[in-house]
């Protein structure tokens, strides 16, 4: 964002975590909307 001079745009970072079952079961999927903020970086 900083490299492209997009500092004044609102943004959100979502995270998706996928945990695989070593025994071959269904994977666990977790979604974390707004996982961390983009504030506090130099600009």
C-alpha positions as CSV (number, residue, x, y, z in Angstrom):
1,X,0.0,0.0,0.0
2,X,2.8,2.4,0.9
3,X,4.7,1.7,-2.3
4,X,1.7,2.6,-4.4
5,X,0.8,5.7,-2.4
6,X,-2.5,4.3,-1.2
7,X,-2.1,5.5,2.4
8,X,-5.4,7.4,2.4
9,X,-7.6,4.5,1.4
10,X,-9.4,2.4,3.9
11,X,-8.3,-1.3,3.9
12,X,-8.9,-4.4,6.0
13,X,-6.8,-7.5,6.2
14,X,-8.7,-10.8,6.6
15,X,-7.0,-14.0,7.4
16,X,-8.1,-17.6,6.5
17,X,-6.4,-20.4,8.5
18,X,-6.7,-24.0,7.3
19,X,-5.6,-26.8,9.7
20,X,-5.2,-30.2,8.1
21,X,-6.0,-33.3,10.1
22,X,-3.0,-35.7,10.1
23,X,-5.4,-38.6,10.3
24,X,-7.1,-37.6,7.0
25,X,-10.2,-36.1,8.6
26,X,-11.9,-32.9,7.3
27,X,-9.7,-29.8,7.4
28,X,-10.7,-27.1,9.9
29,X,-11.2,-23.7,8.2
30,X,-11.3,-20.5,10.3
31,X,-12.0,-17.0,9.0
32,X,-10.9,-13.9,10.8
33,X,-12.3,-10.7,9.3
34,X,-10.4,-7.6,10.1
35,X,-7.6,-9.7,11.7
36,X,-5.2,-6.8,12.0
37,X,-5.2,-3.1,11.2
38,X,-3.1,-1.2,8.7
39,X,-2.5,1.7,11.0
40,X,0.7,2.5,12.7
41,X,3.0,2.1,9.7
42,X,5.1,5.0,8.6
43,X,3.5,7.5,6.3
